[in-house]
Amino acid sequence: MLKDLVEHIVKRLVDKPEAVQVSEISGEQATIIELRVASEDLGKVIGKEGRTARSIRTLVHAAATKEKKRAVLEILE
């Protein structure tokens, strides 16, 4: 569910939605969501002063908390 949430949000932000790759790695302590986008879309995902990335992370944290899990979003280049 978290993977789908991130993918849904990010694909609507970027110019190249086909380049969006989201992977989910489940660990003992937390779930790691790795996000890759096209290099020209990286600025749109991060946003001014990191506000967009912070907002996406807040949504992921809220969704994970609802499922009684812990999740971390990593934006990879």
N, CA, C and O atoms as a Tinker XYZ file with bonds, in Angstrom:
   308  protein
     1  N      0.812000   -1.194000    0.000000    73     2
     2  CA     0.000000    0.000000    0.000000    64     1     3
     3  C      0.858000    1.260000    0.000000    63     2     4     5
     4  O      0.548000    2.211000   -0.718000    81     3
     5  N      1.926000    1.287000    0.788000    73     3     6
     6  CA     2.784000    2.465000    0.862000    64     5     7
     7  C      3.463000    2.730000   -0.477000    63     6     8     9
     8  O      3.589000    3.875000   -0.911000    81     7
     9  N      3.893000    1.662000   -1.116000    73     7    10
    10  CA     4.533000    1.771000   -2.427000    64     9    11
    11  C      3.565000    2.401000   -3.425000    63    10    12    13
    12  O      3.943000    3.292000   -4.185000    81    11
    13  N      2.328000    1.941000   -3.422000    73    11    14
    14  CA     1.312000    2.473000   -4.337000    64    13    15
    15  C      1.011000    3.942000   -4.049000    63    14    16    17
    16  O      0.809000    4.733000   -4.971000    81    15
    17  N      0.982000    4.295000   -2.784000    73    15    18
    18  CA     0.732000    5.680000   -2.391000    64    17    19
    19  C      1.812000    6.604000   -2.942000    63    18    20    21
    20  O      1.499000    7.628000   -3.549000    81    19
    21  N      3.070000    6.256000   -2.737000    73    19    22
    22  CA     4.182000    7.072000   -3.216000    64    21    23
    23  C      4.157000    7.167000   -4.734000    63    22    24    25
    24  O      4.323000    8.246000   -5.302000    81    23
    25  N      3.950000    6.032000   -5.380000    73    23    26
    26  CA     3.921000    6.017000   -6.848000    64    25    27
    27  C      2.797000    6.903000   -7.383000    63    26    28    29
    28  O      3.001000    7.641000   -8.347000    81    27
    29  N      1.645000    6.839000   -6.784000    73    27    30
    30  CA     0.487000    7.638000   -7.194000    64    29    31
    31  C      0.772000    9.141000   -7.063000    63    30    32    33
    32  O      0.468000    9.914000   -7.971000    81    31
    33  N      1.338000    9.536000   -5.961000    73    31    34
    34  CA     1.634000   10.957000   -5.719000    64    33    35
    35  C      2.699000   11.459000   -6.677000    63    34    36    37
    36  O      2.522000   12.494000   -7.321000    81    35
    37  N      3.800000   10.736000   -6.774000    73    35    38
    38  CA     4.955000   11.206000   -7.545000    64    37    39
    39  C      4.658000   11.236000   -9.044000    63    38    40    41
    40  O      5.106000   12.148000   -9.739000    81    39
    41  N      3.922000   10.268000   -9.547000    73    39    42
    42  CA     3.631000   10.250000  -10.980000    64    41    43
    43  C      2.835000   11.471000  -11.419000    63    42    44    45
    44  O      2.894000   11.855000  -12.588000    81    43
    45  N      2.104000   12.080000  -10.517000    73    43    46
    46  CA     1.342000   13.275000  -10.848000    64    45    47
    47  C      2.162000   14.555000  -10.719000    63    46    48    49
    48  O      1.735000   15.617000  -11.173000    81    47
    49  N      3.323000   14.459000  -10.109000    73    47    50
    50  CA     4.191000   15.626000   -9.942000    64    49    51
    51  C      5.185000   15.806000  -11.085000    63    50    52    53
    52  O      5.555000   16.934000  -11.411000    81    51
    53  N      5.615000   14.717000  -11.688000    73    51    54
    54  CA     6.738000   14.757000  -12.615000    64    53    55
    55  C      6.290000   14.874000  -14.072000    63    54    56    57
    56  O      5.129000   14.641000  -14.407000    81    55
    57  N      7.259000   15.246000  -14.937000    73    55    58
    58  CA     6.992000   15.336000  -16.373000    64    57    59
    59  C      7.110000   13.979000  -17.059000    63    58    60    61
    60  O      6.470000   13.742000  -18.083000    81    59
    61  N      7.926000   13.088000  -16.497000    73    59    62
    62  CA     8.123000   11.754000  -17.078000    64    61    63
    63  C      7.650000   10.684000  -16.092000    63    62    64    65
    64  O      8.466000   10.072000  -15.404000    81    63
    65  N      6.334000   10.457000  -16.022000    73    63    66
    66  CA     5.827000    9.460000  -15.063000    64    65    67
    67  C      6.279000    8.035000  -15.365000    63    66    68    69
    68  O      6.301000    7.190000  -14.470000    81    67
    69  N      6.639000    7.762000  -16.614000    73    67    70
    70  CA     7.091000    6.401000  -16.958000    64    69    71
    71  C      8.458000    6.093000  -16.366000    63    70    72    73
    72  O      8.841000    4.926000  -16.277000    81    71
    73  N      9.203000    7.123000  -15.959000    73    71    74
    74  CA    10.536000    6.918000  -15.380000    64    73    75
    75  C     10.494000    6.720000  -13.865000    63    74    76    77
    76  O     11.529000    6.457000  -13.252000    81    75
    77  N      9.326000    6.840000  -13.260000    73    75    78
    78  CA     9.201000    6.692000  -11.801000    64    77    79
    79  C      9.321000    5.220000  -11.426000    63    78    80    81
    80  O      8.603000    4.371000  -11.956000    81    79
    81  N     10.243000    4.928000  -10.501000    73    79    82
    82  CA    10.424000    3.566000   -9.994000    64    81    83
    83  C     10.348000    3.607000   -8.470000    63    82    84    85
    84  O     11.075000    4.358000   -7.819000    81    83
    85  N      9.474000    2.804000   -7.924000    73    83    86
    86  CA     9.315000    2.734000   -6.475000    64    85    87
    87  C      9.508000    1.286000   -6.048000    63    86    88    89
    88  O      8.863000    0.381000   -6.578000    81    87
    89  N     10.406000    1.076000   -5.082000    73    87    90
    90  CA    10.594000   -0.266000   -4.547000    64    89    91
    91  C     10.435000   -0.230000   -3.033000    63    90    92    93
    92  O     10.726000    0.774000   -2.382000    81    91
    93  N      9.972000   -1.336000   -2.497000    73    91    94
    94  CA     9.689000   -1.433000   -1.064000    64    93    95
    95  C     10.542000   -2.544000   -0.472000    63    94    96    97
    96  O     10.500000   -3.686000   -0.929000    81    95
    97  N     11.318000   -2.197000    0.550000    73    95    98
    98  CA    12.178000   -3.171000    1.217000    64    97    99
    99  C     11.701000   -3.288000    2.664000    63    98   100   101
   100  O     11.774000   -2.330000    3.433000    81    99
   101  N     11.217000   -4.459000    3.020000    73    99   102
   102  CA    10.713000   -4.671000    4.377000    64   101   103
   103  C     11.822000   -5.202000    5.261000    63   102   104   105
   104  O     12.457000   -6.207000    4.940000    81   103
   105  N     12.052000   -4.532000    6.364000    73   103   106
   106  CA    13.042000   -4.963000    7.330000    64   105   107
   107  C     12.381000   -5.314000    8.646000    63   106   108   109
   108  O     11.156000   -5.290000    8.768000    81   107
   109  N     13.201000   -5.640000    9.626000    73   107   110
   110  CA    12.667000   -5.977000   10.946000    64   109   111
   111  C     12.076000   -4.758000   11.641000    63   110   112   113
   112  O     10.990000   -4.825000   12.216000    81   111
   113  N     12.797000   -3.649000   11.583000    73   111   114
   114  CA    12.377000   -2.443000   12.288000    64   113   115
   115  C     11.455000   -1.558000   11.460000    63   114   116   117
   116  O     10.502000   -0.981000   11.984000    81   115
   117  N     11.744000   -1.452000   10.155000    73   115   118
   118  CA    10.995000   -0.512000    9.336000    64   117   119
   119  C     10.929000   -0.966000    7.888000    63   118   120   121
   120  O     11.650000   -1.873000    7.473000    81   119
   121  N     10.067000   -0.332000    7.137000    73   119   122
   122  CA     9.964000   -0.545000    5.705000    64   121   123
   123  C     10.626000    0.636000    5.023000    63   122   124   125
   124  O     10.359000    1.787000    5.371000    81   123
   125  N     11.488000    0.360000    4.053000    73   123   126
   126  CA    12.166000    1.420000    3.326000    64   125   127
   127  C     11.542000    1.503000    1.946000    63   126   128   129
   128  O     11.471000    0.509000    1.225000    81   127
   129  N     11.091000    2.698000    1.583000    73   127   130
   130  CA    10.524000    2.958000    0.268000    64   129   131
   131  C     11.587000    3.717000   -0.521000    63   130   132   133
   132  O     11.948000    4.837000   -0.159000    81   131
   133  N     12.087000    3.115000   -1.597000    73   131   134
   134  CA    13.094000    3.767000   -2.433000    64   133   135
   135  C     12.411000    4.340000   -3.660000    63   134   136   137
   136  O     11.653000    3.647000   -4.340000    81   135
   137  N     12.682000    5.605000   -3.941000    73   135   138
   138  CA    12.065000    6.302000   -5.061000    64   137   139
   139  C     13.138000    6.775000   -6.025000    63   138   140   141
   140  O     14.105000    7.426000   -5.630000    81   139
   141  N     12.955000    6.440000   -7.292000    73   139   142
   142  CA    13.851000    6.915000   -8.353000    64   141   143
   143  C     13.002000    7.610000   -9.401000    63   142   144   145
   144  O     11.958000    7.105000   -9.813000    81   143
   145  N     13.470000    8.787000   -9.830000    73   143   146
   146  CA    12.799000    9.530000  -10.893000    64   145   147
   147  C     13.844000    9.966000  -11.913000    63   146   148   149
   148  O     15.045000    9.853000  -11.666000    81   147
   149  N     13.386000   10.462000  -13.056000    73   147   150
   150  CA    14.312000   10.986000  -14.059000    64   149   151
   151  C     15.066000   12.170000  -13.455000    63   150   152   153
   152  O     14.523000   12.899000  -12.625000    81   151
   153  N     16.308000   12.356000  -13.870000    73   151   154
   154  CA    17.151000   13.401000  -13.267000    64   153   155
   155  C     16.546000   14.793000  -13.406000    63   154   156   157
   156  O     16.707000   15.627000  -12.514000    81   155
   157  N     15.854000   15.057000  -14.511000    73   155   158
   158  CA    15.250000   16.387000  -14.677000    64   157   159
   159  C     14.015000   16.583000  -13.794000    63   158   160   161
   160  O     13.570000   17.716000  -13.608000    81   159
   161  N     13.461000   15.514000  -13.253000    73   159   162
   162  CA    12.296000   15.612000  -12.367000    64   161   163
   163  C     12.671000   15.609000  -10.891000    63   162   164   165
   164  O     11.803000   15.778000  -10.034000    81   163
   165  N     13.931000   15.421000  -10.588000    73   163   166
   166  CA    14.364000   15.325000   -9.194000    64   165   167
   167  C     14.023000   16.594000   -8.408000    63   166   168   169
   168  O     13.603000   16.520000   -7.253000    81   167
   169  N     14.202000   17.741000   -9.031000    73   167   170
   170  CA    13.891000   19.011000   -8.369000    64   169   171
   171  C     12.415000   19.154000   -8.044000    63   170   172   173
   172  O     12.058000   19.735000   -7.019000    81   171
   173  N     11.561000   18.634000   -8.900000    73   171   174
   174  CA    10.119000   18.709000   -8.652000    64   173   175
   175  C      9.715000   17.838000   -7.473000    63   174   176   177
   176  O      8.830000   18.203000   -6.699000    81   175
   177  N     10.358000   16.692000   -7.339000    73   175   178
   178  CA    10.025000   15.783000   -6.242000    64   177   179
   179  C     10.550000   16.336000   -4.914000    63   178   180   181
   180  O      9.890000   16.216000   -3.881000    81   179
   181  N     11.732000   16.938000   -4.948000    73   179   182
   182  CA    12.303000   17.497000   -3.722000    64   181   183
   183  C     11.598000   18.803000   -3.358000    63   182   184   185
   184  O     11.270000   19.027000   -2.192000    81   183
   185  N     11.365000   19.658000   -4.340000    73   183   186
   186  CA    10.656000   20.908000   -4.093000    64   185   187
   187  C     11.552000   21.970000   -3.496000    63   186   188   189
   188  O     12.698000   21.713000   -3.127000    81   187
   189  N     11.006000   23.166000   -3.411000    73   187   190
   190  CA    11.744000   24.299000   -2.873000    64   189   191
   191  C     12.032000   24.075000   -1.394000    63   190   192   193
   192  O     11.121000   23.884000   -0.589000    81   191
   193  N     13.314000   24.102000   -1.056000    73   191   194
   194  CA    13.797000   23.862000    0.315000    64   193   195
   195  C     13.350000   22.503000    0.860000    63   194   196   197
   196  O     13.262000   22.323000    2.075000    81   195
   197  N     13.068000   21.545000   -0.035000    73   195   198
   198  CA    12.694000   20.199000    0.392000    64   197   199
   199  C     11.272000   20.059000    0.878000    63   198   200   201
   200  O     10.932000   19.061000    1.514000    81   199
   201  N     10.431000   21.039000    0.591000    73   199   202
   202  CA     9.061000   21.019000    1.117000    64   201   203
   203  C      8.222000   19.886000    0.535000    63   202   204   205
   204  O      7.469000   19.236000    1.260000    81   203
   205  N      8.347000   19.645000   -0.769000    73   203   206
   206  CA     7.557000   18.588000   -1.395000    64   205   207
   207  C      7.973000   17.224000   -0.857000    63   206   208   209
   208  O      7.123000   16.398000   -0.526000    81   207
   209  N      9.276000   16.991000   -0.770000    73   207   210
   210  CA     9.772000   15.723000   -0.228000    64   209   211
   211  C      9.319000   15.538000    1.218000    63   210   212   213
   212  O      8.939000   14.437000    1.614000    81   211
   213  N      9.358000   16.596000    1.994000    73   211   214
   214  CA     8.924000   16.523000    3.388000    64   213   215
   215  C      7.437000   16.190000    3.470000    63   214   216   217
   216  O      7.017000   15.424000    4.337000    81   215
   217  N      6.646000   16.763000    2.574000    73   215   218
   218  CA     5.208000   16.486000    2.561000    64   217   219
   219  C      4.924000   15.033000    2.193000    63   218   220   221
   220  O      4.068000   14.392000    2.804000    81   219
   221  N      5.638000   14.515000    1.198000    73   219   222
   222  CA     5.458000   13.112000    0.807000    64   221   223
   223  C      5.856000   12.201000    1.959000    63   222   224   225
   224  O      5.178000   11.212000    2.238000    81   223
   225  N      6.954000   12.533000    2.627000    73   223   226
   226  CA     7.399000   11.728000    3.777000    64   225   227
   227  C      6.369000   11.754000    4.900000    63   226   228   229
   228  O      6.158000   10.744000    5.571000    81   227
   229  N      5.726000   12.901000    5.108000    73   227   230
   230  CA     4.692000   13.017000    6.138000    64   229   231
   231  C      3.506000   12.116000    5.813000    63   230   232   233
   232  O      2.969000   11.451000    6.699000    81   231
   233  N      3.095000   12.092000    4.546000    73   231   234
   234  CA     1.995000   11.228000    4.133000    64   233   235
   235  C      2.347000    9.756000    4.286000    63   234   236   237
   236  O      1.517000    8.959000    4.724000    81   235
   237  N      3.573000    9.391000    3.927000    73   235   238
   238  CA     4.024000    8.003000    4.068000    64   237   239
   239  C      4.044000    7.611000    5.548000    63   238   240   241
   240  O      3.611000    6.519000    5.916000    81   239
   241  N      4.549000    8.509000    6.385000    73   239   242
   242  CA     4.598000    8.241000    7.826000    64   241   243
   243  C      3.189000    8.051000    8.391000    63   242   244   245
   244  O      2.957000    7.147000    9.194000    81   243
   245  N      2.250000    8.902000    7.971000    73   243   246
   246  CA     0.868000    8.798000    8.459000    64   245   247
   247  C      0.218000    7.490000    8.013000    63   246   248   249
   248  O     -0.466000    6.834000    8.799000    81   247
   249  N      0.434000    7.112000    6.750000    73   247   250
   250  CA    -0.139000    5.860000    6.243000    64   249   251
   251  C      0.476000    4.655000    6.954000    63   250   252   253
   252  O     -0.227000    3.695000    7.268000    81   251
   253  N      1.781000    4.702000    7.207000    73   251   254
   254  CA     2.456000    3.608000    7.903000    64   253   255
   255  C      1.977000    3.497000    9.344000    63   254   256   257
   256  O      1.777000    2.392000    9.849000    81   255
   257  N      1.796000    4.614000    9.996000    73   255   258
   258  CA     1.311000    4.620000   11.374000    64   257   259
   259  C     -0.080000    4.010000   11.461000    63   258   260   261
   260  O     -0.399000    3.295000   12.411000    81   259
   261  N     -0.898000    4.300000   10.466000    73   259   262
   262  CA    -2.246000    3.735000   10.438000    64   261   263
   263  C     -2.197000    2.211000   10.358000    63   262   264   265
   264  O     -3.072000    1.533000   10.896000    81   263
   265  N     -1.178000    1.673000    9.690000    73   263   266
   266  CA    -0.998000    0.226000    9.589000    64   265   267
   267  C     -0.138000   -0.331000   10.724000    63   266   268   269
   268  O      0.214000   -1.510000   10.719000    81   267
   269  N      0.197000    0.515000   11.691000    73   267   270
   270  CA     1.049000    0.146000   12.837000    64   269   271
   271  C      2.424000   -0.335000   12.375000    63   270   272   273
   272  O      2.949000   -1.334000   12.868000    81   271
   273  N      2.993000    0.400000   11.417000    73   271   274
   274  CA     4.318000    0.110000   10.891000    64   273   275
   275  C      5.154000    1.372000   10.957000    63   274   276   277
   276  O      4.665000    2.442000   11.318000    81   275
   277  N      6.427000    1.232000   10.603000    73   275   278
   278  CA     7.332000    2.372000   10.507000    64   277   279
   279  C      7.896000    2.359000    9.097000    63   278   280   281
   280  O      8.329000    1.314000    8.611000    81   279
   281  N      7.894000    3.514000    8.431000    73   279   282
   282  CA     8.369000    3.574000    7.050000    64   281   283
   283  C      9.279000    4.776000    6.850000    63   282   284   285
   284  O      9.117000    5.818000    7.485000    81   283
   285  N     10.244000    4.601000    5.946000    73   283   286
   286  CA    11.202000    5.655000    5.605000    64   285   287
   287  C     11.206000    5.794000    4.093000    63   286   288   289
   288  O     11.293000    4.797000    3.376000    81   287
   289  N     11.113000    7.025000    3.604000    73   287   290
   290  CA    11.182000    7.283000    2.166000    64   289   291
   291  C     12.559000    7.787000    1.817000    63   290   292   293
   292  O     13.031000    8.777000    2.375000    81   291
   293  N     13.209000    7.096000    0.882000    73   291   294
   294  CA    14.522000    7.523000    0.393000    64   293   295
   295  C     14.382000    7.911000   -1.067000    63   294   296   297
   296  O     13.891000    7.129000   -1.881000    81   295
   297  N     14.815000    9.118000   -1.395000    73   295   298
   298  CA    14.787000    9.581000   -2.766000    64   297   299
   299  C     16.185000    9.405000   -3.326000    63   298   300   301
   300  O     17.134000   10.042000   -2.869000    81   299
   301  N     16.305000    8.528000   -4.326000    73   299   302
   302  CA    17.610000    8.193000   -4.886000    64   301   303
   303  C     17.820000    8.900000   -6.216000    63   302   304   305
   304  O     16.871000    9.173000   -6.951000    81   303
   305  N     19.088000    9.191000   -6.512000    73   303   306
   306  CA    19.404000    9.836000   -7.781000    64   305   307
   307  C     19.644000    8.809000   -8.857000    63   306   308
   308  O     19.925000    9.167000  -10.001000    81   307
